[in-house]
């Protein structure tokens, strides 16, 4: 399974990384800041 960082996800969908902070309760990150689970 490939993991992505918040910055990579924000770049891929064309939104500022700060917008992802609103979704923080629904997104889980590993120790390196990579998204491991959401929703």
N, CA, C and O atoms as a Maestro MAE file, in Angstrom:
{
 s_m_m2io_version
 :::
 2.0.0
}

f_m_ct {
 s_m_title
 :::
 protein
 m_atom[156] {
  # First column is atom index #
  i_m_mmod_type
  r_m_x_coord
  r_m_y_coord
  r_m_z_coord
  i_m_residue_number
  s_m_chain_name
  s_m_pdb_residue_name
  s_m_pdb_atom_name
  i_m_atomic_number
  :::
  1 25 0.846 -1.164 0.000 1 A "UNK " " N  " 7
  2 3 0.000 0.000 0.000 1 A "UNK " " CA " 6
  3 2 0.900 1.238 0.000 1 A "UNK " " C  " 6
  4 15 1.855 1.329 0.772 1 A "UNK " " O  " 8
  5 25 0.583 2.165 -0.862 2 A "UNK " " N  " 7
  6 3 1.328 3.413 -0.951 2 A "UNK " " CA " 6
  7 2 0.707 4.451 -0.024 2 A "UNK " " C  " 6
  8 15 -0.517 4.557 0.057 2 A "UNK " " O  " 8
  9 25 1.529 5.204 0.664 3 A "UNK " " N  " 7
  10 3 1.037 6.239 1.576 3 A "UNK " " CA " 6
  11 2 1.474 7.599 1.061 3 A "UNK " " C  " 6
  12 15 2.534 7.732 0.450 3 A "UNK " " O  " 8
  13 25 0.659 8.594 1.310 4 A "UNK " " N  " 7
  14 3 0.963 9.946 0.855 4 A "UNK " " CA " 6
  15 2 0.979 10.905 2.037 4 A "UNK " " C  " 6
  16 15 0.360 10.650 3.070 4 A "UNK " " O  " 8
  17 25 1.693 12.007 1.870 5 A "UNK " " N  " 7
  18 3 1.718 13.038 2.903 5 A "UNK " " CA " 6
  19 2 0.572 14.012 2.670 5 A "UNK " " C  " 6
  20 15 -0.059 13.996 1.613 5 A "UNK " " O  " 8
  21 25 0.306 14.856 3.655 6 A "UNK " " N  " 7
  22 3 -0.721 15.890 3.497 6 A "UNK " " CA " 6
  23 2 -0.379 16.803 2.332 6 A "UNK " " C  " 6
  24 15 -1.262 17.188 1.565 6 A "UNK " " O  " 8
  25 25 0.887 17.151 2.194 7 A "UNK " " N  " 7
  26 3 1.302 18.039 1.101 7 A "UNK " " CA " 6
  27 2 1.055 17.396 -0.255 7 A "UNK " " C  " 6
  28 15 0.579 18.062 -1.175 7 A "UNK " " O  " 8
  29 25 1.372 16.108 -0.394 8 A "UNK " " N  " 7
  30 3 1.152 15.407 -1.657 8 A "UNK " " CA " 6
  31 2 -0.331 15.350 -1.993 8 A "UNK " " C  " 6
  32 15 -0.709 15.540 -3.149 8 A "UNK " " O  " 8
  33 25 -1.171 15.092 -1.007 9 A "UNK " " N  " 7
  34 3 -2.610 15.038 -1.242 9 A "UNK " " CA " 6
  35 2 -3.137 16.407 -1.644 9 A "UNK " " C  " 6
  36 15 -3.920 16.520 -2.587 9 A "UNK " " O  " 8
  37 25 -2.715 17.440 -0.937 10 A "UNK " " N  " 7
  38 3 -3.160 18.795 -1.259 10 A "UNK " " CA " 6
  39 2 -2.749 19.170 -2.678 10 A "UNK " " C  " 6
  40 15 -3.545 19.743 -3.421 10 A "UNK " " O  " 8
  41 25 -1.510 18.853 -3.062 11 A "UNK " " N  " 7
  42 3 -1.043 19.135 -4.419 11 A "UNK " " CA " 6
  43 2 -1.861 18.372 -5.454 11 A "UNK " " C  " 6
  44 15 -2.195 18.914 -6.508 11 A "UNK " " O  " 8
  45 25 -2.182 17.124 -5.159 12 A "UNK " " N  " 7
  46 3 -2.907 16.287 -6.118 12 A "UNK " " CA " 6
  47 2 -4.320 16.797 -6.388 12 A "UNK " " C  " 6
  48 15 -4.817 16.681 -7.508 12 A "UNK " " O  " 8
  49 25 -4.963 17.356 -5.375 13 A "UNK " " N  " 7
  50 3 -6.336 17.833 -5.553 13 A "UNK " " CA " 6
  51 2 -6.420 19.339 -5.755 13 A "UNK " " C  " 6
  52 15 -7.506 19.888 -5.945 13 A "UNK " " O  " 8
  53 25 -5.263 20.009 -5.714 14 A "UNK " " N  " 7
  54 3 -5.228 21.432 -6.013 14 A "UNK " " CA " 6
  55 2 -5.793 22.340 -4.940 14 A "UNK " " C  " 6
  56 15 -6.407 23.362 -5.246 14 A "UNK " " O  " 8
  57 25 -5.589 21.972 -3.678 15 A "UNK " " N  " 7
  58 3 -6.038 22.830 -2.580 15 A "UNK " " CA " 6
  59 2 -4.843 23.157 -1.688 15 A "UNK " " C  " 6
  60 15 -3.879 22.394 -1.631 15 A "UNK " " O  " 8
  61 25 -4.909 24.294 -0.993 16 A "UNK " " N  " 7
  62 3 -3.840 24.597 -0.037 16 A "UNK " " CA " 6
  63 2 -3.819 23.558 1.077 16 A "UNK " " C  " 6
  64 15 -4.868 23.053 1.476 16 A "UNK " " O  " 8
  65 25 -2.651 23.243 1.571 17 A "UNK " " N  " 7
  66 3 -2.533 22.241 2.629 17 A "UNK " " CA " 6
  67 2 -3.340 22.628 3.864 17 A "UNK " " C  " 6
  68 15 -3.841 21.750 4.567 17 A "UNK " " O  " 8
  69 25 -3.474 23.904 4.139 18 A "UNK " " N  " 7
  70 3 -4.226 24.341 5.311 18 A "UNK " " CA " 6
  71 2 -5.676 23.886 5.271 18 A "UNK " " C  " 6
  72 15 -6.274 23.665 6.324 18 A "UNK " " O  " 8
  73 25 -6.254 23.739 4.089 19 A "UNK " " N  " 7
  74 3 -7.634 23.282 3.975 19 A "UNK " " CA " 6
  75 2 -7.812 21.871 4.526 19 A "UNK " " C  " 6
  76 15 -8.912 21.507 4.943 19 A "UNK " " O  " 8
  77 25 -6.755 21.080 4.535 20 A "UNK " " N  " 7
  78 3 -6.848 19.712 5.040 20 A "UNK " " CA " 6
  79 2 -7.012 19.686 6.554 20 A "UNK " " C  " 6
  80 15 -7.482 18.690 7.104 20 A "UNK " " O  " 8
  81 25 -6.632 20.766 7.238 21 A "UNK " " N  " 7
  82 3 -6.765 20.793 8.688 21 A "UNK " " CA " 6
  83 2 -8.217 20.695 9.127 21 A "UNK " " C  " 6
  84 15 -8.497 20.183 10.211 21 A "UNK " " O  " 8
  85 25 -9.146 21.175 8.305 22 A "UNK " " N  " 7
  86 3 -10.568 21.055 8.637 22 A "UNK " " CA " 6
  87 2 -11.012 19.601 8.679 22 A "UNK " " C  " 6
  88 15 -11.956 19.265 9.394 22 A "UNK " " O  " 8
  89 25 -10.351 18.746 7.932 23 A "UNK " " N  " 7
  90 3 -10.713 17.330 7.870 23 A "UNK " " CA " 6
  91 2 -9.955 16.501 8.903 23 A "UNK " " C  " 6
  92 15 -10.154 15.290 8.994 23 A "UNK " " O  " 8
  93 25 -9.102 17.137 9.666 24 A "UNK " " N  " 7
  94 3 -8.228 16.420 10.596 24 A "UNK " " CA " 6
  95 2 -8.938 15.367 11.451 24 A "UNK " " C  " 6
  96 15 -8.385 14.279 11.609 24 A "UNK " " O  " 8
  97 25 -10.127 15.617 12.013 25 A "UNK " " N  " 7
  98 3 -10.753 14.582 12.830 25 A "UNK " " CA " 6
  99 2 -11.045 13.290 12.052 25 A "UNK " " C  " 6
  100 15 -11.148 12.219 12.649 25 A "UNK " " O  " 8
  101 25 -11.176 13.388 10.735 26 A "UNK " " N  " 7
  102 3 -11.486 12.221 9.918 26 A "UNK " " CA " 6
  103 2 -10.256 11.599 9.270 26 A "UNK " " C  " 6
  104 15 -10.378 10.596 8.566 26 A "UNK " " O  " 8
  105 25 -9.078 12.168 9.490 27 A "UNK " " N  " 7
  106 3 -7.861 11.663 8.864 27 A "UNK " " CA " 6
  107 2 -6.882 11.244 9.947 27 A "UNK " " C  " 6
  108 15 -6.624 11.992 10.890 27 A "UNK " " O  " 8
  109 25 -6.332 10.027 9.803 28 A "UNK " " N  " 7
  110 3 -5.316 9.554 10.740 28 A "UNK " " CA " 6
  111 2 -3.971 9.520 10.029 28 A "UNK " " C  " 6
  112 15 -3.877 9.128 8.865 28 A "UNK " " O  " 8
  113 25 -2.921 9.942 10.758 29 A "UNK " " N  " 7
  114 3 -1.579 10.031 10.199 29 A "UNK " " CA " 6
  115 2 -0.625 9.123 10.961 29 A "UNK " " C  " 6
  116 15 -0.830 8.847 12.143 29 A "UNK " " O  " 8
  117 25 0.435 8.654 10.268 30 A "UNK " " N  " 7
  118 3 1.468 7.898 10.963 30 A "UNK " " CA " 6
  119 2 2.489 8.877 11.536 30 A "UNK " " C  " 6
  120 15 2.314 10.090 11.422 30 A "UNK " " O  " 8
  121 25 3.557 8.359 12.151 31 A "UNK " " N  " 7
  122 3 4.557 9.206 12.801 31 A "UNK " " CA " 6
  123 2 5.304 10.111 11.827 31 A "UNK " " C  " 6
  124 15 5.893 11.110 12.241 31 A "UNK " " O  " 8
  125 25 5.288 9.774 10.537 32 A "UNK " " N  " 7
  126 3 5.981 10.578 9.535 32 A "UNK " " CA " 6
  127 2 5.039 11.542 8.819 32 A "UNK " " C  " 6
  128 15 5.431 12.181 7.843 32 A "UNK " " O  " 8
  129 25 3.800 11.649 9.296 33 A "UNK " " N  " 7
  130 3 2.843 12.581 8.719 33 A "UNK " " CA " 6
  131 2 2.124 12.074 7.488 33 A "UNK " " C  " 6
  132 15 1.458 12.847 6.800 33 A "UNK " " O  " 8
  133 25 2.248 10.776 7.194 34 A "UNK " " N  " 7
  134 3 1.562 10.198 6.041 34 A "UNK " " CA " 6
  135 2 0.155 9.770 6.432 34 A "UNK " " C  " 6
  136 15 -0.073 9.285 7.540 34 A "UNK " " O  " 8
  137 25 -0.771 9.952 5.524 35 A "UNK " " N  " 7
  138 3 -2.155 9.558 5.773 35 A "UNK " " CA " 6
  139 2 -2.244 8.038 5.737 35 A "UNK " " C  " 6
  140 15 -1.795 7.402 4.784 35 A "UNK " " O  " 8
  141 25 -2.830 7.462 6.788 36 A "UNK " " N  " 7
  142 3 -2.976 6.013 6.843 36 A "UNK " " CA " 6
  143 2 -4.435 5.571 6.849 36 A "UNK " " C  " 6
  144 15 -4.733 4.416 6.543 36 A "UNK " " O  " 8
  145 25 -5.350 6.481 7.196 37 A "UNK " " N  " 7
  146 3 -6.771 6.127 7.229 37 A "UNK " " CA " 6
  147 2 -7.598 7.403 7.218 37 A "UNK " " C  " 6
  148 15 -7.171 8.428 7.750 37 A "UNK " " O  " 8
  149 25 -8.771 7.345 6.619 38 A "UNK " " N  " 7
  150 3 -9.664 8.504 6.615 38 A "UNK " " CA " 6
  151 2 -11.100 8.040 6.537 38 A "UNK " " C  " 6
  152 15 -11.388 6.895 6.190 38 A "UNK " " O  " 8
  153 25 -11.993 8.953 6.867 39 A "UNK " " N  " 7
  154 3 -13.419 8.693 6.722 39 A "UNK " " CA " 6
  155 2 -14.106 8.104 7.887 39 A "UNK " " C  " 6
  156 15 -15.311 7.859 7.833 39 A "UNK " " O  " 8
  :::
 }
 m_bond[155] {
  # First column is bond index #
  i_m_from
  i_m_to
  i_m_order
  :::
  1 1 2 1
  2 2 3 1
  3 3 4 2
  4 3 5 1
  5 5 6 1
  6 6 7 1
  7 7 8 2
  8 7 9 1
  9 9 10 1
  10 10 11 1
  11 11 12 2
  12 11 13 1
  13 13 14 1
  14 14 15 1
  15 15 16 2
  16 15 17 1
  17 17 18 1
  18 18 19 1
  19 19 20 2
  20 19 21 1
  21 21 22 1
  22 22 23 1
  23 23 24 2
  24 23 25 1
  25 25 26 1
  26 26 27 1
  27 27 28 2
  28 27 29 1
  29 29 30 1
  30 30 31 1
  31 31 32 2
  32 31 33 1
  33 33 34 1
  34 34 35 1
  35 35 36 2
  36 35 37 1
  37 37 38 1
  38 38 39 1
  39 39 40 2
  40 39 41 1
  41 41 42 1
  42 42 43 1
  43 43 44 2
  44 43 45 1
  45 45 46 1
  46 46 47 1
  47 47 48 2
  48 47 49 1
  49 49 50 1
  50 50 51 1
  51 51 52 2
  52 51 53 1
  53 53 54 1
  54 54 55 1
  55 55 56 2
  56 55 57 1
  57 57 58 1
  58 58 59 1
  59 59 60 2
  60 59 61 1
  61 61 62 1
  62 62 63 1
  63 63 64 2
  64 63 65 1
  65 65 66 1
  66 66 67 1
  67 67 68 2
  68 67 69 1
  69 69 70 1
  70 70 71 1
  71 71 72 2
  72 71 73 1
  73 73 74 1
  74 74 75 1
  75 75 76 2
  76 75 77 1
  77 77 78 1
  78 78 79 1
  79 79 80 2
  80 79 81 1
  81 81 82 1
  82 82 83 1
  83 83 84 2
  84 83 85 1
  85 85 86 1
  86 86 87 1
  87 87 88 2
  88 87 89 1
  89 89 90 1
  90 90 91 1
  91 91 92 2
  92 91 93 1
  93 93 94 1
  94 94 95 1
  95 95 96 2
  96 95 97 1
  97 97 98 1
  98 98 99 1
  99 99 100 2
  100 99 101 1
  101 101 102 1
  102 102 103 1
  103 103 104 2
  104 103 105 1
  105 105 106 1
  106 106 107 1
  107 107 108 2
  108 107 109 1
  109 109 110 1
  110 110 111 1
  111 111 112 2
  112 111 113 1
  113 113 114 1
  114 114 115 1
  115 115 116 2
  116 115 117 1
  117 117 118 1
  118 118 119 1
  119 119 120 2
  120 119 121 1
  121 121 122 1
  122 122 123 1
  123 123 124 2
  124 123 125 1
  125 125 126 1
  126 126 127 1
  127 127 128 2
  128 127 129 1
  129 129 130 1
  130 130 131 1
  131 131 132 2
  132 131 133 1
  133 133 134 1
  134 134 135 1
  135 135 136 2
  136 135 137 1
  137 137 138 1
  138 138 139 1
  139 139 140 2
  140 139 141 1
  141 141 142 1
  142 142 143 1
  143 143 144 2
  144 143 145 1
  145 145 146 1
  146 146 147 1
  147 147 148 2
  148 147 149 1
  149 149 150 1
  150 150 151 1
  151 151 152 2
  152 151 153 1
  153 153 154 1
  154 154 155 1
  155 155 156 2
  :::
 }
}
